[in-house]
Amino acid sequence: MGDKTERAAEIVKQMAGPPAAQSFTVSKSAFAEEMSDILRVNCMEGLWARDGLDLRTRSLINVALLLSQRDHAPLAFHAPAAIRNGATVAELEEVIYHVTGYSGFPAGVTGREVIAEALTKAGMID
């Protein structure tokens, strides 16, 4: 594996947390089976393993984008990942408030519920 591939694998393990960090893949489905490689190369190696922004900042950006798009499945992954990457619960709350101002209350309210459930499940809040 190259340096970026190894760095990306470590980032995935950090973001996923135990025990989810068993492998550096997405779903191993026969349907669109190249998706894991595309995600690894384009997203994890191409973006997350880059210099320029730390993982905490990248995570907060991701949470804001996913909240705004109301993309709840990845949001449930990326909110706890943001904490593992150094963000705080208070910072996630501020991201929710900020996104709500620009993307509307439906995005903020439902996003808050998704994040609260994900953080509770991960043992990060009560």
N, C-alpha and C positions, 0 to 999 in steps of 0.2 A: 504494500500500500504506500502511496505517496504521502508527503507531509500534510497536504490539505485533507486527504481522505482520513488519515489518522486523527487529525484535529477535529474534523467533522464528527467522527465516531465518538470521540471523547465528549464533545458538546452534546450529542444526542443522549449519551449515557447520563450526563449531568442533568439535562433538561427532563428526561423521562423519570429519573429517580428509580430506586429499587422498588419492586422487582421488574418493572416494565423495561428496564434497560438491558434486556437479555441479548438483543441483537440489533444490528444497524440496518433494519429494514422496515418497510411498511408492510401491508398485507401481502402475503405470498399467495395470490390468487392466480388461477390460469387466465382469468379475464384481465386484459390490459396489464399483463405481467411485467412489463417494462417500467411501470409507474415507480416502483421502488428505486430503480437506478436513476430515473429522471429526477426524482425528488432528491436523492443523495447528491448527484452531480450538480444540478442547477440551484437547489435551495441550500442544502447544508454545506457543500463544499464551495459553491459559488457565492453565497451570501453570508451565512453564519460563521464560516471559517475565515472570513476576510478581516484584515486590519481596518482600523478607522472608527469603528464603534465597538464599545464593549458589549458583552452579552446582556447585561442588565438593560442597557439602552435599546438594543435590538428587541429584547423581550417586551419592553413597554410599548415600543412602536407596533409590534405584532398584535398585542392585546388591543391597542387603540384601533388598528385596522380591522381586526376581526369583530370587535364590538360594532364599529360603524357599518360593517357589511352584514351584521347579524348572522355571522357564520359560527354557530354555537358548538359544533363538534370540535373543531380545532381550538376554539376559545377555551373549552374545558381542559384541553391539554396545555395550552400556552399560559394560562393564568398561574397554575402551580409551577410551571417551568420558569416563569418570571421570578417567582420567589426563590427558586433554586439557583437562579442566575443573579441574585443579589438585590432584587427589588423588594420593597416592603409592602405589607398589606395596605398601609396608608397611601402609598404611591398608586397602587391598583385602584383604590377608592377614588383618588384624584383623577386618574385616567377615565374612570366611569363618568364622573361629574363633567369633565371636559368634553368627552365625546357626546354626552347627552345634550350639551349646549349646541353642538354643531350638527349632530345626526338625529336628534330628536329623542323624546321620552320613550317611545317603544324600543329603540335600540338600547338605550341606557337601562331601562327597567328590566327587560328580559335578559340583557347581558349581565346585569348585577346578579340575577337569580342563578344563571349558569355559573358564574365565577364563584358565588357563595357556595353552591353545591360542590363544585370541584375542589375548592380550598378546604371545605369541611371533610370531604371524602379523603383528602390527602393528609388530614390531621393538622392543617395549618391555621385553622380558626375553629372556634366552637360553634 
